[in-house]
Amino acid sequence: MTTGFSDRAREKQITLHLTLEPTVVTGDPILLRHLVRNLLANAVTYNHPGGHVHVSLADRTLRISNTGAPVPSHLAPHLFEPFRRLTERTHTAGEGAGLGLAIVASIAHAHHAHVTAHANEDGGLTVTLTFP
């Protein structure tokens, strides 16, 4: 899958760490691909230059974590709400509207999966998606 986030990751010199085990889930492959794409794009977009993205998949659980700016822990769960952003919009080109994680939550719900987000102590966010 080639998308614009891989170019951004290269430009920002972000290192991707993968720990993947074969996993089978039942669902719509297009929606699931969109869910993963949104999570990876967010992990790159809201990361700092030279940062890291950790992706693990095991036991029907997908976990994506980045090393971005600090996220207040009380705000992390609310980032799944439509149009909710960590910072105010500046209306610059390529800036998101706050729908990426809302779409992730909607796709997860449609697949009876449970999705959570928590702030990392050193900055960034970890999103965990668990399928039934």
DSSP file (Angstrom, degrees, kcal/mol; ACC not computed):
  #  RESIDUE AA STRUCTURE BP1 BP2  ACC     N-H-->O    O-->H-N    N-H-->O    O-->H-N    TCO  KAPPA ALPHA  PHI   PSI    X-CA   Y-CA   Z-CA
    1    1 A M              0   0    0      0, 0.0     2,-0.5     0, 0.0     0, 0.0   0.000 360.0 360.0 360.0 121.4    0.0    0.0    0.0
    2    2 A T        +     0   0    0      3,-0.0     2,-0.3     4,-0.0     0, 0.0  -0.939 360.0 154.8-111.0 125.9    1.5    3.3   -1.0
    3    3 A T    >>  -     0   0    0     -2,-0.5     3,-1.3    34,-0.0     4,-0.6  -0.889  56.2 -95.8-139.6 170.4    0.2    6.5    0.4
    4    4 A G  H 3> S+     0   0    0     -2,-0.3     4,-1.8     1,-0.3     3,-0.3   0.701 111.0  73.4 -62.9 -21.9    1.5    9.9    1.1
    5    5 A F  H 3> S+     0   0    0      1,-0.2     4,-2.4     2,-0.2    -1,-0.3   0.807  89.7  58.9 -68.6 -26.0    2.4    9.2    4.7
    6    6 A S  H <> S+     0   0    0     -3,-1.3     4,-1.9     2,-0.2    -1,-0.2   0.881 106.1  48.7 -69.0 -35.4    5.4    7.1    3.7
    7    7 A D  H  X S+     0   0    0     -4,-0.6     4,-2.6    -3,-0.3    -2,-0.2   0.912 111.7  49.2 -66.4 -42.3    6.9   10.1    1.9
    8    8 A R  H  X S+     0   0    0     -4,-1.8     4,-2.4     1,-0.2    -2,-0.2   0.890 108.5  54.0 -63.2 -38.6    6.2   12.3    4.9
    9    9 A A  H  <>S+     0   0    0     -4,-2.4     5,-2.7     2,-0.2     4,-0.4   0.915 110.5  46.1 -62.4 -42.5    7.9    9.7    7.1
   10   10 A R  H ><5S+     0   0    0     -4,-1.9     3,-1.1     3,-0.2    -2,-0.2   0.931 112.1  50.7 -64.1 -45.7   11.0    9.7    4.9
   11   11 A E  H 3<5S+     0   0    0     -4,-2.6    -2,-0.2     1,-0.3    -1,-0.2   0.881 115.5  42.1 -59.8 -38.9   11.1   13.5    4.9
   12   12 A K  T 3<5S-     0   0    0     -4,-2.4    38,-3.3    -5,-0.2    39,-0.4   0.425 109.3-125.2 -88.7   1.0   10.8   13.7    8.7
   13   13 A Q  T < 5 +     0   0    0     -3,-1.1     2,-0.4    -4,-0.4    -3,-0.2   0.910  46.8 171.8  54.0  47.1   13.3   10.8    9.1
   14   14 A I      < -     0   0    0     -5,-2.7     2,-0.5    36,-0.1    38,-0.2  -0.739  26.6-137.8 -88.9 132.3   10.8    8.8   11.2
   15   15 A T  E     -a   52   0A   0     36,-2.5    38,-2.6    -2,-0.4     2,-0.5  -0.782  11.3-148.4 -93.3 130.9   11.8    5.2   12.0
   16   16 A L  E     -a   53   0A   0     -2,-0.5     2,-0.5    36,-0.2    38,-0.2  -0.875   9.1-165.1-101.9 126.6    9.2    2.6   11.7
   17   17 A H  E     -a   54   0A   0     36,-3.1    38,-3.1    -2,-0.5     2,-0.4  -0.957   8.2-165.9-113.1 124.2    9.4   -0.4   14.1
   18   18 A L  E     +a   55   0A   0     -2,-0.5     2,-0.4    36,-0.2    38,-0.2  -0.930  20.6 172.3-116.9 132.8    7.3   -3.5   13.2
   19   19 A T  E     +a   56   0A   0     36,-2.5    38,-2.4    -2,-0.4     2,-0.4  -0.867  25.6 169.8-131.7  98.4    6.4   -6.4   15.4
   20   20 A L  E     -a   57   0A   0     -2,-0.4    38,-0.2    36,-0.2    -2,-0.0  -0.935  20.0-175.5-123.5 131.2    3.8   -8.4   13.4
   21   21 A E        -     0   0    0     36,-2.2    -2,-0.1    -2,-0.4     2,-0.0  -0.927  45.8 -91.8-114.3 146.0    2.3  -11.8   13.9
   22   22 A P        +     0   0    0      0, 0.0     2,-0.4     0, 0.0    37,-0.2  -0.347  54.4 176.1 -57.1 131.9   -0.1  -13.4   11.4
   23   23 A T        -     0   0    0     35,-0.1     2,-0.5    36,-0.1    35,-0.0  -1.000  20.1-153.7-142.4 138.4   -3.6  -12.5   12.5
   24   24 A V        +     0   0    0     -2,-0.4     2,-0.3     2,-0.0     0, 0.0  -0.961  17.3 172.3-116.0 128.1   -7.0  -13.1   10.9
   25   25 A V        -     0   0    0     -2,-0.5     2,-0.5     2,-0.1    -2,-0.0  -0.953  30.2-123.6-128.4 153.1  -10.0  -10.9   11.5
   26   26 A T        +     0   0    0     -2,-0.3     2,-0.3    85,-0.1    -2,-0.0  -0.823  61.1  87.7 -95.8 130.3  -13.4  -10.9    9.8
   27   27 A G  S    S-     0   0    0     -2,-0.5    -2,-0.1     4,-0.0     3,-0.1  -0.983  80.4 -45.4 168.6-175.9  -14.4   -7.6    8.2
   28   28 A D     >  -     0   0    0     -2,-0.3     4,-2.6     1,-0.2     5,-0.2  -0.702  42.7-152.9 -81.0 115.7  -14.4   -5.4    5.3
   29   29 A P  H  > S+     0   0    0      0, 0.0     4,-2.1     0, 0.0     5,-0.2   0.837  93.1  52.3 -63.0 -33.0  -10.9   -5.2    3.9
   30   30 A I  H  > S+     0   0    0      2,-0.2     4,-2.0     1,-0.2     5,-0.1   0.935 112.5  44.1 -68.8 -44.9  -11.3   -1.8    2.4
   31   31 A L  H  > S+     0   0    0      2,-0.2     4,-2.4     1,-0.2    -1,-0.2   0.909 114.0  50.2 -65.5 -41.3  -12.6   -0.3    5.7
   32   32 A L  H  X S+     0   0    0     -4,-2.6     4,-2.3     1,-0.2    -1,-0.2   0.886 109.8  50.8 -65.5 -37.6   -9.9   -2.1    7.7
   33   33 A R  H  X S+     0   0    0     -4,-2.1     4,-2.6    -5,-0.2    -1,-0.2   0.903 110.3  50.1 -63.9 -40.8   -7.2   -0.8    5.3
   34   34 A H  H  X S+     0   0    0     -4,-2.0     4,-2.5     2,-0.2    -2,-0.2   0.895 108.8  52.7 -64.0 -40.2   -8.6    2.7    5.7
   35   35 A L  H  X S+     0   0    0     -4,-2.4     4,-2.1     2,-0.2    -2,-0.2   0.943 112.4  43.5 -59.7 -50.0   -8.5    2.3    9.5
   36   36 A V  H  X S+     0   0    0     -4,-2.3     4,-2.7     1,-0.2     5,-0.2   0.906 112.4  53.3 -64.9 -41.4   -4.8    1.3    9.5
   37   37 A R  H  X S+     0   0    0     -4,-2.6     4,-2.7     1,-0.2    -1,-0.2   0.915 109.2  49.2 -60.1 -43.6   -3.9    4.0    6.9
   38   38 A N  H  X S+     0   0    0     -4,-2.5     4,-2.4     2,-0.2    -1,-0.2   0.916 112.2  48.0 -62.6 -43.0   -5.5    6.7    9.2
   39   39 A L  H  X S+     0   0    0     -4,-2.1     4,-2.2     2,-0.2    -2,-0.2   0.922 114.8  44.7 -65.5 -43.4   -3.7    5.4   12.3
   40   40 A L  H  X S+     0   0    0     -4,-2.7     4,-1.8     2,-0.2     5,-0.2   0.909 112.3  51.8 -67.1 -41.4   -0.3    5.3   10.5
   41   41 A A  H  X S+     0   0    0     -4,-2.7     4,-3.1    -5,-0.2     5,-0.2   0.918 111.8  46.9 -61.7 -42.8   -0.8    8.7    8.8
   42   42 A N  H  X S+     0   0    0     -4,-2.4     4,-2.6     1,-0.2    -1,-0.2   0.908 108.6  55.2 -63.7 -41.5   -1.6   10.2   12.3
   43   43 A A  H  < S+     0   0    0     -4,-2.2    24,-0.2    -5,-0.2    -1,-0.2   0.836 116.7  37.3 -62.6 -32.1    1.4    8.6   13.8
   44   44 A V  H >< S+     0   0    0     -4,-1.8     3,-1.3    -5,-0.1    -2,-0.2   0.915 116.8  49.7 -82.7 -48.7    3.6   10.2   11.2
   45   45 A T  H 3< S+     0   0    0     -4,-3.1     2,-0.2     1,-0.3    -2,-0.2   0.898 114.3  44.4 -59.1 -43.9    1.9   13.5   10.9
   46   46 A Y  T 3< S+     0   0    0     -4,-2.6    23,-0.3    -5,-0.2    -1,-0.3  -0.195  99.1  95.3 -99.0  42.3    1.8   14.2   14.7
   47   47 A N  S <  S-     0   0    0     -3,-1.3    21,-0.2    21,-0.2    -3,-0.1  -0.751  73.1-115.1-120.6 168.6    5.4   13.1   15.2
   48   48 A H    >   -     0   0    0     19,-0.4     3,-2.0    -2,-0.3    19,-0.1  -0.738  44.7 -80.4-104.7 157.7    8.6   15.1   15.4
   49   49 A P  T 3  S+     0   0    0      0, 0.0   -36,-0.2     0, 0.0    -1,-0.1  -0.286 120.4  19.1 -55.6 135.8   11.5   14.9   13.0
   50   50 A G  T 3  S+     0   0    0    -38,-3.3   -36,-0.1     1,-0.2   -37,-0.1   0.572 100.3 138.3  79.1   9.4   13.7   11.9   13.8
   51   51 A G    <   -     0   0    0     -3,-2.0   -36,-2.5   -39,-0.4     2,-0.3   0.031  46.6-118.9 -78.1-172.0   10.9   10.3   15.8
   52   52 A H  E     -a   15   0A   0    -38,-0.2    15,-1.0    -3,-0.1     2,-0.4  -0.950  10.9-159.4-132.4 148.9    9.6    6.7   15.9
   53   53 A V  E     -aB  16  66A   0    -38,-2.6   -36,-3.1    -2,-0.3     2,-0.5  -0.997  12.9-161.0-126.1 125.4    6.5    4.8   15.1
   54   54 A H  E     -aB  17  65A   0     11,-2.7    11,-2.5    -2,-0.4     2,-0.5  -0.927   7.9-175.3-108.9 127.4    6.0    1.4   16.7
   55   55 A V  E     +aB  18  64A   0    -38,-3.1   -36,-2.5    -2,-0.5     2,-0.4  -0.986   5.2 175.1-123.8 124.7    3.4   -1.0   15.2
   56   56 A S  E     -aB  19  63A   0      7,-2.6     7,-2.8    -2,-0.5     2,-0.4  -0.985   9.4-176.0-129.9 145.0    2.6   -4.3   16.8
   57   57 A L  E     +aB  20  62A   0    -38,-2.4   -36,-2.2    -2,-0.4     2,-0.3  -0.959  25.5 132.4-139.7 117.2    0.0   -6.9   15.8
   58   58 A A  E >   + B   0  61A   0      3,-2.1     3,-1.8    -2,-0.4   -35,-0.1  -0.960  63.8   9.6-162.3 145.4   -0.6  -10.0   17.9
   59   59 A D  T 3  S-     0   0    0     -2,-0.3     3,-0.1     1,-0.3   -36,-0.1   0.867 129.0 -55.2  50.6  44.6   -3.5  -11.9   19.4
   60   60 A R  T 3  S+     0   0    0      1,-0.2    71,-2.9    70,-0.1     2,-0.5   0.706 113.6 118.4  65.1  21.4   -6.1   -9.8   17.4
   61   61 A T  E <   -BC  58 130A   0     -3,-1.8    -3,-2.1    69,-0.2     2,-0.5  -0.981  45.8-165.2-124.3 126.0   -4.7   -6.6   18.9
   62   62 A L  E     -BC  57 129A   0     67,-2.9    67,-3.1    -2,-0.5     2,-0.4  -0.925   9.5-175.5-106.3 129.9   -3.1   -3.8   16.8
   63   63 A R  E     -BC  56 128A   0     -7,-2.8    -7,-2.6    -2,-0.5     2,-0.5  -0.992   5.1-177.5-130.0 125.3   -1.1   -1.2   18.7
   64   64 A I  E     +BC  55 127A   0     63,-2.5    63,-2.9    -2,-0.4     2,-0.4  -0.989   8.8 175.5-125.6 126.1    0.4    1.9   17.0
   65   65 A S  E     -BC  54 126A   0    -11,-2.5   -11,-2.7    -2,-0.5     2,-0.3  -0.961   6.4-170.6-131.9 143.8    2.5    4.3   19.0
   66   66 A N  E     -B   53   0A   0     59,-1.9   -13,-0.2    -2,-0.4    54,-0.1  -0.807  28.7-126.8-129.5 175.1    4.4    7.4   18.1
   67   67 A T        +     0   0    0    -15,-1.0   -19,-0.4    -2,-0.3    57,-0.3  -0.338  60.5 133.8-115.1  47.6    6.9    9.8   19.7
   68   68 A G        -     0   0    0      1,-0.2   -21,-0.2   -21,-0.2     3,-0.1   0.149  61.7 -45.3 -83.1-160.1    5.1   13.1   19.0
   69   69 A A  S    S-     0   0    0    -23,-0.3    55,-2.4    54,-0.2    -1,-0.2  -0.243  76.8 -79.3 -65.8 156.1    4.4   16.1   21.2
   70   70 A P        -     0   0    0      0, 0.0    -1,-0.2     0, 0.0    55,-0.1  -0.310  43.7-155.1 -58.4 139.6    3.0   15.6   24.7
   71   71 A V        -     0   0    0     53,-0.4     2,-0.2    49,-0.4    52,-0.1  -0.981  23.0-116.9-117.5 123.2   -0.7   14.8   24.8
   72   72 A P    >>  -     0   0    0      0, 0.0     3,-2.0     0, 0.0     4,-1.1  -0.436  24.8-134.2 -59.0 126.7   -2.6   15.7   28.0
   73   73 A S  T 34 S+     0   0    0      1,-0.3     3,-0.3     2,-0.2    46,-0.2   0.806 102.2  58.2 -58.0 -32.6   -3.8   12.3   29.3
   74   74 A H  T 34 S+     0   0    0      1,-0.2    -1,-0.3     2,-0.1     4,-0.2   0.703 106.9  49.7 -72.3 -16.9   -7.3   13.5   30.0
   75   75 A L  T X> S+     0   0    0     -3,-2.0     3,-1.0     1,-0.1     4,-0.7   0.721  87.5  84.0 -90.4 -23.1   -7.7   14.6   26.3
   76   76 A A  G >< S+     0   0    0     -4,-1.1     3,-1.4    -3,-0.3     4,-0.2   0.877  89.7  48.2 -52.8 -48.4   -6.5   11.3   24.7
   77   77 A P  G >4 S+     0   0    0      0, 0.0     3,-0.9     0, 0.0    -1,-0.3   0.802 107.2  58.3 -64.3 -25.5   -9.9    9.5   24.8
   78   78 A H  G X4 S+     0   0    0     -3,-1.0     3,-1.8     1,-0.2    -2,-0.2   0.582  80.9  85.3 -80.5  -9.6  -11.7   12.5   23.4
   79   79 A L  G << S+     0   0    0     -3,-1.4    22,-0.3    -4,-0.7    -1,-0.2   0.621  78.8  67.6 -68.1 -10.6   -9.6   12.5   20.2
   80   80 A F  G <  S+     0   0    0     -3,-0.9    -1,-0.3    -4,-0.2    -2,-0.1   0.544  79.0 100.9 -83.2  -7.5  -12.1    9.9   18.8
   81   81 A E  S X  S-     0   0    0     -3,-1.8     3,-1.9     1,-0.1    21,-0.2  -0.563  89.7 -94.5 -77.6 141.0  -14.8   12.6   18.7
   82   82 A P  T 3  S+     0   0    0      0, 0.0    17,-0.2     0, 0.0    -1,-0.1  -0.278 106.8   6.3 -57.5 137.7  -15.5   14.2   15.3
   83   83 A F  T 3  S+     0   0    0     15,-1.5     2,-0.5     1,-0.2    16,-0.2   0.562  92.9 140.0  66.7  12.6  -13.6   17.4   14.7
   84   84 A R    <   +     0   0    0     -3,-1.9     2,-0.3    14,-0.9    -1,-0.2  -0.760  24.9 172.8 -88.1 126.4  -11.7   17.0   17.9
   85   85 A R        -     0   0    0     -2,-0.5     4,-0.1    -3,-0.1     3,-0.0  -0.900  41.6-127.7-128.8 158.6   -8.1   18.1   17.6
   86   86 A L  S    S+     0   0    0     -2,-0.3     2,-0.3     2,-0.1    -1,-0.1   0.844  97.3  26.9 -72.6 -34.2   -5.3   18.5   20.1
   87   87 A T  S    S-     0   0    0     -3,-0.0     3,-0.1     1,-0.0    -1,-0.0  -0.847  97.0 -89.0-125.6 162.0   -4.6   22.0   18.9
   88   88 A E        -     0   0    0     -2,-0.3     2,-0.1     1,-0.1    -2,-0.1  -0.351  51.0-100.4 -65.8 149.0   -6.7   24.7   17.2
   89   89 A R        -     0   0    0      1,-0.1    -1,-0.1     8,-0.1     8,-0.1  -0.444  27.0-169.4 -69.7 144.1   -6.8   24.6   13.4
   90   90 A T        -     0   0    0     -2,-0.1    -1,-0.1     2,-0.1    -2,-0.0   0.401  36.8-126.4-110.3  -3.4   -4.6   27.1   11.6
   91   91 A H        +     0   0    0      1,-0.2     2,-0.2     5,-0.2    -2,-0.1   0.864  55.3 152.0  59.8  40.6   -6.3   26.4    8.2
   92   92 A T    >   -     0   0    0      1,-0.1     3,-1.9     2,-0.0    -1,-0.2  -0.640  56.0 -79.1 -96.2 159.9   -3.0   25.6    6.4
   93   93 A A  T 3  S+     0   0    0      1,-0.3    -1,-0.1    -2,-0.2     3,-0.1  -0.296 116.0  13.8 -58.3 134.4   -2.7   23.3    3.4
   94   94 A G  T 3  S+     0   0    0      1,-0.3    -1,-0.3    -3,-0.1     2,-0.3   0.415  89.1 141.6  82.0  -2.0   -2.7   19.6    4.4
   95   95 A E    <   -     0   0    0     -3,-1.9    -1,-0.3     1,-0.1    -6,-0.0  -0.543  49.9-123.0 -75.6 136.5   -4.0   20.3    7.9
   96   96 A G        -     0   0    0     -2,-0.3    -5,-0.2    -3,-0.1    -1,-0.1  -0.286   2.5-138.8 -75.2 163.4   -6.5   17.7    9.1
   97   97 A A        -     0   0    0     -8,-0.1    -1,-0.1    -6,-0.0    -8,-0.1   0.443  53.1 -96.1-100.7  -3.2  -10.0   18.6   10.3
   98   98 A G  S    S+     0   0    0    -15,-0.1   -15,-1.5   -16,-0.1   -14,-0.9   0.771  95.5 110.7  92.5  28.3  -10.1   16.2   13.3
   99   99 A L     >  +     0   0    0    -17,-0.2     4,-2.6   -16,-0.2     5,-0.2   0.599  48.2  86.3-108.0 -15.5  -11.9   13.3   11.5
  100  100 A G  H  > S+     0   0    0      1,-0.2     4,-2.0     2,-0.2     5,-0.1   0.921  97.1  37.0 -56.3 -52.2   -9.1   10.7   11.3
  101  101 A L  H  > S+     0   0    0    -22,-0.3     4,-2.5     2,-0.2    -1,-0.2   0.790 113.7  58.0 -74.1 -26.3   -9.6    9.1   14.7
  102  102 A A  H  > S+     0   0    0    -21,-0.2     4,-2.0     2,-0.2    -1,-0.2   0.896 108.1  47.3 -66.0 -39.0  -13.4    9.5   14.5
  103  103 A I  H  X S+     0   0    0     -4,-2.6     4,-2.6     2,-0.2     5,-0.2   0.911 110.4  52.5 -66.3 -42.4  -13.3    7.5   11.3
  104  104 A V  H  X S+     0   0    0     -4,-2.0     4,-2.7    -5,-0.2    -2,-0.2   0.935 110.0  48.4 -56.6 -47.2  -11.1    4.9   13.0
  105  105 A A  H  X S+     0   0    0     -4,-2.5     4,-2.5     1,-0.2    -1,-0.2   0.890 111.3  50.2 -62.3 -40.0  -13.6    4.7   15.9
  106  106 A S  H  X S+     0   0    0     -4,-2.0     4,-2.2     2,-0.2    -1,-0.2   0.917 112.4  45.7 -65.3 -44.2  -16.5    4.3   13.5
  107  107 A I  H  X S+     0   0    0     -4,-2.6     4,-1.1     2,-0.2    -2,-0.2   0.908 112.7  51.3 -66.4 -41.2  -14.8    1.5   11.5
  108  108 A A  H ><>S+     0   0    0     -4,-2.7     5,-2.9    -5,-0.2     3,-0.8   0.936 109.9  49.8 -59.4 -46.5  -13.8   -0.2   14.8
  109  109 A H  H ><5S+     0   0    0     -4,-2.5     3,-1.7     1,-0.3    -1,-0.2   0.901 106.6  55.1 -59.6 -42.5  -17.4   -0.1   16.0
  110  110 A A  H 3<5S+     0   0    0     -4,-2.2    -1,-0.3     1,-0.3    -2,-0.2   0.744 111.6  45.4 -63.4 -22.6  -18.6   -1.6   12.7
  111  111 A H  T <<5S-     0   0    0     -4,-1.1    -1,-0.3    -3,-0.8    -2,-0.2   0.201 115.3-114.9-104.9  13.8  -16.3   -4.5   13.3
  112  112 A H  T < 5 +     0   0    0     -3,-1.7     2,-0.2     1,-0.2    -3,-0.2   0.800  69.9 143.1  57.5  31.1  -17.2   -4.9   17.0
  113  113 A A      < -     0   0    0     -5,-2.9     2,-0.5    -6,-0.2    18,-0.2  -0.620  49.5-128.4 -98.2 160.5  -13.6   -4.0   17.9
  114  114 A H  E     -D  130   0A   0     16,-2.8    16,-3.0    -2,-0.2     2,-0.4  -0.940  24.4-170.7-111.8 128.0  -12.6   -1.9   20.9
  115  115 A V  E     +D  129   0A   0     -2,-0.5     2,-0.3    14,-0.2    14,-0.2  -0.966   8.2 170.6-124.1 136.0  -10.3    1.1   20.3
  116  116 A T  E     -D  128   0A   0     12,-2.4    12,-2.3    -2,-0.4     2,-0.4  -0.928  15.5-155.5-136.2 161.0   -8.6    3.2   23.0
  117  117 A A  E     +D  127   0A   0     -2,-0.3     2,-0.3    10,-0.2    10,-0.2  -0.999  11.8 179.0-136.0 140.1   -5.9    5.9   23.0
  118  118 A H  E     -D  126   0A   0      8,-2.3     8,-2.5    -2,-0.4     2,-0.2  -0.998  31.1-110.4-140.6 148.6   -3.6    6.9   25.8
  119  119 A A  E     -D  125   0A   0     -2,-0.3     2,-0.3     6,-0.2     6,-0.2  -0.513  31.3-127.0 -74.7 138.0   -0.9    9.5   26.1
  120  120 A N    >   -     0   0    0      4,-2.1     3,-1.5    -2,-0.2   -49,-0.4  -0.628  16.4-124.7 -82.7 145.3    2.7    8.3   26.2
  121  121 A E  T 3  S+     0   0    0      1,-0.3    -1,-0.1    -2,-0.3     3,-0.1   0.862 111.3  42.3 -57.9 -38.5    4.8    9.6   29.2
  122  122 A D  T 3  S-     0   0    0      1,-0.3    -1,-0.3   -52,-0.0     2,-0.1   0.285 130.2 -78.4 -94.0  10.9    7.5   10.9   26.9
  123  123 A G  S <  S+     0   0    0     -3,-1.5    -1,-0.3     1,-0.2   -54,-0.2  -0.191  88.0  67.7 108.5 157.4    5.1   12.4   24.3
  124  124 A G  S    S-     0   0    0    -55,-2.4    -4,-2.1   -57,-0.3   -53,-0.4  -0.355  71.6 -86.4  89.7-173.4    3.0   11.0   21.5
  125  125 A L  E     - D   0 119A   0     -6,-0.2   -59,-1.9    -2,-0.1     2,-0.5  -0.961  18.4-149.3-137.7 147.3    0.0    8.7   21.6
  126  126 A T  E     -CD  65 118A   0     -8,-2.5    -8,-2.3    -2,-0.3     2,-0.5  -0.990  13.1-165.9-119.4 124.7   -0.6    5.0   21.6
  127  127 A V  E     -CD  64 117A   0    -63,-2.9   -63,-2.5    -2,-0.5     2,-0.5  -0.941   4.4-165.8-110.5 128.8   -3.8    3.7   20.0
  128  128 A T  E     -CD  63 116A   0    -12,-2.3   -12,-2.4    -2,-0.5     2,-0.5  -0.961   4.6-171.9-118.7 129.2   -4.8    0.1   20.7
  129  129 A L  E     -CD  62 115A   0    -67,-3.1   -67,-2.9    -2,-0.5     2,-0.5  -0.982   3.8-170.7-122.9 120.2   -7.4   -1.7   18.6
  130  130 A T  E     -CD  61 114A   0    -16,-3.0   -16,-2.8    -2,-0.5   -69,-0.2  -0.954   8.0-153.4-118.5 123.8   -8.7   -5.1   19.8
  131  131 A F              0   0    0    -71,-2.9   -18,-0.2    -2,-0.5   -19,-0.1  -0.653 360.0 360.0 -91.9 148.7  -10.8   -7.3   17.7
  132  132 A P              0   0    0      0, 0.0    -1,-0.1     0, 0.0   -19,-0.1   0.512 360.0 360.0 -68.1 360.0  -13.3   -9.9   19.2
